[in-house]
Amino acid sequence: MSWWWIRHRRSSSRPSATPGHHGADAVVSAAAFWSALGFVLVIEGLLPFLSPARWRRGIGQLMELRDGQLRFVGLGAIVAGLFVLWLVA
């Protein structure tokens, strides 16, 4: 177990004066969000940068899909993303 998983006890057994406010946890969560967003943008930009013609063909194929098919692709991406988040957590 690493040092960042160790939780220190509060000096008081009473709950904090501002329930729902997590202080440093909120800052870490915001930093994690922006890091994840940056990582997604890097991944999303790789294919158009490395192979613009292939990316353009792929987007063209997506444009030809019906709404239901496109929703299914989106649902698959959501499920895959949630599965990865579940594995990491």
MARSEFI-943060 format. One record per residue: x, y, z of N, C-alpha, C in turn. Coordinates in steps of 0.001 Angstrom, whole numbers. Layout:
N
<n.east->X	n.north->Y	n.up->Z	ca.east->X	ca.north->Y	ca.up->Z	c.east->X	c.north->Y	c.up->Z> .
...
//
This chain:
89
<n.east->851	n.north->-1171	n.up->0	ca.east->0	ca.north->0	ca.up->0	c.east->896	c.north->1233	c.up->0> .
<n.east->596	n.north->2171	n.up->-866	ca.east->1414	ca.north->3364	ca.up->-1008	c.east->1026	c.north->4427	c.up->3> .
<n.east->1897	n.north->5394	n.up->170	ca.east->1668	ca.north->6431	ca.up->1178	c.east->444	c.north->7278	c.up->867> .
<n.east->73	n.north->7451	n.up->-411	ca.east->-1063	ca.north->8328	ca.up->-714	c.east->-2407	c.north->7677	c.up->-426> .
<n.east->-2418	n.north->6397	n.up->-107	ca.east->-3662	ca.north->5722	ca.up->254	c.east->-3937	c.north->5793	c.up->1748> .
<n.east->-2968	n.north->6258	n.up->2524	ca.east->-3136	ca.north->6325	ca.up->3971	c.east->-3976	c.north->7546	c.up->4318> .
<n.east->-5040	n.north->7334	n.up->5052	ca.east->-5906	ca.north->8438	ca.up->5473	c.east->-5616	c.north->8745	c.up->6933> .
<n.east->-5418	n.north->10007	n.up->7215	ca.east->-5155	ca.north->10416	ca.up->8585	c.east->-6471	c.north->10702	c.up->9294> .
<n.east->-6525	n.north->10362	n.up->10553	ca.east->-7723	ca.north->10626	ca.up->11345	c.east->-7835	c.north->12109	c.up->11621> .
<n.east->-9063	n.north->12569	n.up->11719	ca.east->-9300	ca.north->13965	ca.up->12067	c.east->-9036	c.north->14174	c.up->13546> .
<n.east->-8727	n.north->15407	n.up->13888	ca.east->-8492	ca.north->15706	ca.up->15295	c.east->-9801	c.north->15746	c.up->16067> .
<n.east->-10910	n.north->15844	n.up->15357	ca.east->-12217	ca.north->15898	ca.up->15995	c.east->-13106	c.north->14815	c.up->15399> .
<n.east->-13969	n.north->14257	n.up->16222	ca.east->-14871	ca.north->13230	ca.up->15717	c.east->-16103	c.north->13836	c.up->15060> .
<n.east->-16270	n.north->15161	n.up->15207	ca.east->-17414	ca.north->15839	ca.up->14591	c.east->-17177	c.north->15993	c.up->13095> .
<n.east->-18257	n.north->15985	n.up->12312	ca.east->-18090	ca.north->16218	ca.up->10877	c.east->-17630	c.north->17645	c.up->10618> .
<n.east->-17076	n.north->17876	n.up->9457	ca.east->-16581	ca.north->19211	ca.up->9132	c.east->-17734	c.north->20198	c.up->9033> .
<n.east->-17410	n.north->21477	n.up->9133	ca.east->-18435	ca.north->22520	ca.up->9139	c.east->-19106	c.north->22671	c.up->7782> .
<n.east->-18420	n.north->22293	n.up->6726	ca.east->-18991	ca.north->22425	ca.up->5387	c.east->-19136	c.north->21044	c.up->4763> .
<n.east->-20260	n.north->20373	n.up->5020	ca.east->-20440	ca.north->19046	ca.up->4442	c.east->-20489	c.north->19118	c.up->2923> .
<n.east->-19925	n.north->18121	n.up->2292	ca.east->-19915	ca.north->18070	ca.up->844	c.east->-18713	c.north->18754	c.up->217> .
<n.east->-17987	n.north->19548	n.up->1000	ca.east->-16798	ca.north->20217	ca.up->487	c.east->-15592	c.north->19342	c.up->805> .
<n.east->-14855	n.north->18995	n.up->-210	ca.east->-13763	ca.north->18049	ca.up->-18	c.east->-12386	c.north->18691	c.up->-75> .
<n.east->-12302	n.north->19969	n.up->-309	ca.east->-11034	ca.north->20676	ca.up->-272	c.east->-10020	c.north->20140	c.up->-1256> .
<n.east->-8948	n.north->19528	n.up->-747	ca.east->-7872	ca.north->19032	ca.up->-1593	c.east->-8351	c.north->17950	c.up->-2546> .
<n.east->-9337	n.north->17142	n.up->-2126	ca.east->-9863	ca.north->16109	ca.up->-3018	c.east->-10473	c.north->16728	c.up->-4265> .
<n.east->-11132	n.north->17876	n.up->-4118	ca.east->-11737	ca.north->18549	ca.up->-5266	c.east->-10660	c.north->19040	c.up->-6220> .
<n.east->-9542	n.north->19510	n.up->-5694	ca.east->-8448	ca.north->19964	ca.up->-6541	c.east->-7842	c.north->18786	c.up->-7283> .
<n.east->-7654	n.north->17675	n.up->-6612	ca.east->-7110	ca.north->16486	ca.up->-7260	c.east->-8062	c.north->16006	c.up->-8340> .
<n.east->-9352	n.north->16035	n.up->-8076	ca.east->-10325	ca.north->15598	ca.up->-9062	c.east->-10307	c.north->16504	c.up->-10284> .
<n.east->-10188	n.north->17807	n.up->-10077	ca.east->-10122	ca.north->18735	ca.up->-11201	c.east->-8855	c.north->18492	c.up->-12012> .
<n.east->-7748	n.north->18269	n.up->-11335	ca.east->-6497	ca.north->17992	ca.up->-12035	c.east->-6594	c.north->16686	c.up->-12814> .
<n.east->-7224	n.north->15686	n.up->-12221	ca.east->-7393	ca.north->14409	ca.up->-12916	c.east->-8292	c.north->14575	c.up->-14137> .
<n.east->-9344	n.north->15381	n.up->-14006	ca.east->-10241	ca.north->15629	ca.up->-15137	c.east->-9491	c.north->16278	c.up->-16294> .
<n.east->-8737	n.north->17343	n.up->-16002	ca.east->-8027	ca.north->18042	ca.up->-17068	c.east->-6929	c.north->17175	c.up->-17669> .
<n.east->-6285	n.north->16352	n.up->-16850	ca.east->-5279	ca.north->15426	ca.up->-17373	c.east->-5921	c.north->14411	c.up->-18307> .
<n.east->-7060	n.north->13872	n.up->-17891	ca.east->-7763	ca.north->12897	ca.up->-18725	c.east->-8235	c.north->13534	c.up->-20024> .
<n.east->-8752	n.north->14756	n.up->-19948	ca.east->-9205	ca.north->15447	ca.up->-21154	c.east->-8034	c.north->15690	c.up->-22105> .
<n.east->-6908	n.north->16110	n.up->-21566	ca.east->-5719	ca.north->16303	ca.up->-22392	c.east->-5272	c.north->15014	c.up->-23048> .
<n.east->-5320	n.north->13922	n.up->-22303	ca.east->-4934	ca.north->12621	ca.up->-22846	c.east->-5877	c.north->12204	c.up->-23972> .
<n.east->-7175	n.north->12420	n.up->-23793	ca.east->-8155	ca.north->12094	ca.up->-24837	c.east->-7872	c.north->12909	c.up->-26097> .
<n.east->-7567	n.north->14194	n.up->-25941	ca.east->-7283	ca.north->15026	ca.up->-27103	c.east->-6027	c.north->14563	c.up->-27838> .
<n.east->-5012	n.north->14134	n.up->-27096	ca.east->-3804	ca.north->13604	ca.up->-27729	c.east->-4142	c.north->12347	c.up->-28527> .
<n.east->-4889	n.north->11424	n.up->-27922	ca.east->-5266	ca.north->10183	ca.up->-28603	c.east->-6118	c.north->10487	c.up->-29833> .
<n.east->-7087	n.north->11401	n.up->-29681	ca.east->-7969	ca.north->11750	ca.up->-30800	c.east->-7198	c.north->12409	c.up->-31939> .
<n.east->-6135	n.north->13113	n.up->-31636	ca.east->-5377	ca.north->13802	ca.up->-32673	c.east->-4350	c.north->12947	c.up->-33379> .
<n.east->-4061	n.north->11760	n.up->-32856	ca.east->-3019	ca.north->10929	ca.up->-33459	c.east->-3359	c.north->10473	c.up->-34874> .
<n.east->-4548	n.north->9938	n.up->-35094	ca.east->-4880	ca.north->9393	ca.up->-36416	c.east->-4931	c.north->10476	c.up->-37490> .
<n.east->-5599	n.north->11626	n.up->-37265	ca.east->-5555	ca.north->12647	ca.up->-38316	c.east->-4140	c.north->13173	c.up->-38582> .
<n.east->-3293	n.north->13162	n.up->-37558	ca.east->-1923	ca.north->13625	ca.up->-37748	c.east->-1088	c.north->12605	c.up->-38516> .
<n.east->-1212	n.north->11330	n.up->-38154	ca.east->-380	ca.north->10296	ca.up->-38758	c.east->-886	c.north->9834	c.up->-40118> .
<n.east->-2201	n.north->9785	n.up->-40292	ca.east->-2763	ca.north->9284	ca.up->-41544	c.east->-4054	c.north->10034	c.up->-41876> .
<n.east->-3929	n.north->11246	n.up->-42406	ca.east->-5129	ca.north->12039	ca.up->-42673	c.east->-6071	c.north->11394	c.up->-43693> .
<n.east->-5527	n.north->10716	n.up->-44698	ca.east->-6385	ca.north->10090	ca.up->-45717	c.east->-7228	c.north->8979	c.up->-45104> .
<n.east->-6603	n.north->8147	n.up->-44279	ca.east->-7346	ca.north->7061	ca.up->-43621	c.east->-8390	c.north->7635	c.up->-42663> .
<n.east->-8039	n.north->8692	n.up->-41947	ca.east->-8984	ca.north->9342	ca.up->-41031	c.east->-10181	c.north->9890	c.up->-41807> .
<n.east->-9909	n.north->10530	n.up->-42953	ca.east->-10975	ca.north->11098	ca.up->-43777	c.east->-11904	c.north->9996	c.up->-44289> .
<n.east->-11339	n.north->8859	n.up->-44711	ca.east->-12168	ca.north->7723	ca.up->-45158	c.east->-13026	c.north->7206	c.up->-44017> .
<n.east->-12450	n.north->7103	n.up->-42833	ca.east->-13204	ca.north->6625	ca.up->-41671	c.east->-14352	c.north->7549	c.up->-41316> .
<n.east->-14094	n.north->8847	n.up->-41358	ca.east->-15156	ca.north->9820	ca.up->-41081	c.east->-16230	c.north->9733	c.up->-42162> .
<n.east->-15819	n.north->9529	n.up->-43414	ca.east->-16788	ca.north->9374	ca.up->-44506	c.east->-17685	c.north->8165	c.up->-44292> .
<n.east->-17099	n.north->7070	n.up->-43805	ca.east->-17900	ca.north->5874	ca.up->-43520	c.east->-18858	c.north->6132	c.up->-42364> .
<n.east->-18419	n.north->6880	n.up->-41368	ca.east->-19312	ca.north->7222	ca.up->-40255	c.east->-20476	c.north->8087	c.up->-40726> .
<n.east->-20216	n.north->8968	n.up->-41688	ca.east->-21269	ca.north->9845	ca.up->-42203	c.east->-22355	c.north->9055	c.up->-42929> .
<n.east->-22006	n.north->7873	n.up->-43442	ca.east->-22972	ca.north->7059	ca.up->-44179	c.east->-23826	c.north->6183	c.up->-43272> .
<n.east->-23476	n.north->6077	n.up->-42001	ca.east->-24244	ca.north->5240	ca.up->-41076	c.east->-25587	c.north->5883	c.up->-40756> .
<n.east->-26576	n.north->5034	n.up->-40540	ca.east->-27877	ca.north->5529	ca.up->-40079	c.east->-27751	c.north->5947	c.up->-38613> .
<n.east->-28731	n.north->6709	n.up->-38132	ca.east->-28692	ca.north->7210	ca.up->-36753	c.east->-28594	c.north->6074	c.up->-35741> .
<n.east->-29364	n.north->5021	n.up->-35937	ca.east->-29345	ca.north->3888	ca.up->-35009	c.east->-27986	c.north->3210	c.up->-34963> .
<n.east->-27353	n.north->3076	n.up->-36131	ca.east->-26024	ca.north->2461	ca.up->-36178	c.east->-24994	c.north->3342	c.up->-35474> .
<n.east->-25097	n.north->4630	n.up->-35700	ca.east->-24156	ca.north->5556	ca.up->-35065	c.east->-24344	c.north->5575	c.up->-33552> .
<n.east->-25600	n.north->5500	n.up->-33112	ca.east->-25865	ca.north->5423	ca.up->-31668	c.east->-25271	c.north->4145	c.up->-31080> .
<n.east->-25348	n.north->3047	n.up->-31818	ca.east->-24782	ca.north->1786	ca.up->-31343	c.east->-23260	c.north->1900	c.up->-31209> .
<n.east->-22615	n.north->2562	n.up->-32159	ca.east->-21166	ca.north->2791	ca.up->-32066	c.east->-20857	c.north->3629	c.up->-30824> .
<n.east->-21653	n.north->4679	n.up->-30598	ca.east->-21467	ca.north->5514	ca.up->-29409	c.east->-21670	c.north->4735	c.up->-28127> .
<n.east->-22701	n.north->3885	n.up->-28110	ca.east->-22958	ca.north->3056	ca.up->-26930	c.east->-21796	c.north->2100	c.up->-26672> .
<n.east->-21265	n.north->1520	n.up->-27736	ca.east->-20109	ca.north->632	ca.up->-27583	c.east->-18909	c.north->1360	c.up->-26999> .
<n.east->-18685	n.north->2602	n.up->-27437	ca.east->-17576	ca.north->3396	ca.up->-26902	c.east->-17798	c.north->3721	c.up->-25433> .
<n.east->-19044	n.north->4037	n.up->-25074	ca.east->-19362	ca.north->4329	ca.up->-23671	c.east->-19122	c.north->3107	c.up->-22803> .
<n.east->-19608	n.north->1950	n.up->-23250	ca.east->-19443	ca.north->712	ca.up->-22471	c.east->-17965	c.north->364	c.up->-22337> .
<n.east->-17207	n.north->493	n.up->-23427	ca.east->-15772	ca.north->201	ca.up->-23366	c.east->-15064	c.north->1153	c.up->-22405> .
<n.east->-15412	n.north->2435	n.up->-22450	ca.east->-14806	ca.north->3408	ca.up->-21543	c.east->-15134	c.north->3134	c.up->-20091> .
<n.east->-16396	n.north->2796	n.up->-19819	ca.east->-16785	ca.north->2468	ca.up->-18444	c.east->-16076	c.north->1212	c.up->-17954> .
<n.east->-15893	n.north->242	n.up->-18845	ca.east->-15185	ca.north->-984	ca.up->-18468	c.east->-13726	c.north->-673	c.up->-18108> .
<n.east->-13087	n.north->163	n.up->-18905	ca.east->-11700	ca.north->547	ca.up->-18604	c.east->-11632	c.north->1289	c.up->-17272> .
<n.east->-12562	n.north->2217	n.up->-17039	ca.east->-12583	ca.north->2932	ca.up->-15760	c.east->-12819	c.north->1981	c.up->-14596> .
<n.east->-13667	n.north->989	n.up->-14801	ca.east->-13926	ca.north->-8	ca.up->-13756	c.east->-12663	c.north->-817	c.up->-13472> .
<n.east->-11928	n.north->-1187	n.up->-14520	ca.east->-10686	ca.north->-1943	ca.up->-14324	c.east->-9650	c.north->-1127	c.up->-13556> .
<n.east->-9560	n.north->145	n.up->-13870	ca.east->-8558	ca.north->1005	ca.up->-13237	c.east->-8909	c.north->1291	c.up->-11783> .
<n.east->-10197	n.north->1446	n.up->-11505	ca.east->-10628	ca.north->1776	ca.up->-10138	c.east->-10566	c.north->585	c.up->-9288> .
//
